[in-house]
Amino acid sequence: MGFFRLPEGTDMTDAVRGLPGDMCQCPHWGYLIKGRLRMRTADGDEEYEAGDAFYWGPGHVPVALADTEYVDFSPTAEFRKVIDHVKGLPG
């Protein structure tokens, strides 16, 4: 479980580049506490706002449309792969 804050304008495209499909492959379940997110997927974009529960299947890229806070439940092994990838990026 994690609590995340994304400032308005955060676009995770560069962070997930290099993962399969250049998208996060970890599934996430959670609840948006504050803000708005656009989730880009191969099937099109979806928007979420405060008060929405969500499931983001493998193959997504989040973009914060406003200052956003959410609680997230993800499988540890899959999430660790994404975090290790992001930590290995230059800069």
N, C-alpha and C positions, 0 to 999 in steps of 0.2 A: 504494500500500500504506500502511496506517496501523495503529498500535497504539492501542487505546482502553481507557480505564478509566471505568467507570460505577459510582458509589457505589450501594449498596442504596437502593431507593426512587426512583431516577431514572426519570422518566416523560417521554418525548419528545413527548407529545401536543401541548403548547403550542408546542414548537419547530417542528413540521411543519404546524401549523394555517395554512391559506392555500395550501398546496401542493395539487395536484389530489387530491381525495378526502380532504384533510386527513391525508395519509400520505406518507411518504418514497417517491419514485418512482425512486430509484436502486437498481439491483441490487447485491447484496453477496455475495461469497464469502469464507469465512474459517474460523477455528478458535477455539473458546472455550477459553481457557487456564485461567480461574478463574471460579467463580461460577455464576449461573443468570440466564437472561433469559426473559421472556415476549415473544413477537412477536405483536402484534395485527395481523390482516389482515381484509379484507372476508369471507374464507372461514372465519374463526374463529382462535382463538389456538393457538400452538404454543409449547412450552417447550424450552429448550436448556440444557445444563449442561456443566461443564468436561469436556473430552475430545471434544465434539461438533464435527464439521465442519458447515458450514452453507452454504446458498444462500438468501438472502432476496430474492425477486423484488420488482419494483415494487409498491407498495401495502402498506406495513408501518409499524408504530410500535413501537419497543422500550421495554420496561419492565424495569428491573433488579430482580430478586427477591433478589439478594445482591450484595455487592461483586463486580464482574465485570471481567475483562480479556479482550480478544480481539484477534486480528490480522485485518485486513480488506483485501480486494482489491476495488476498485470502479473502474468506468470514470471517468476523470478528469473529463470534461466533465459527466457526469450528477451526480457527487458535488459538483462545484463549484457547480452550480445549487442544491443543497440547502444547502450551506455559505453561499452568498451570501444565501439566504433567511433562514437563522438569524441571520446577522450583521446583517441589516436589521431585526430585531425590536427593539422598544423594551425598554430595561432592560438 
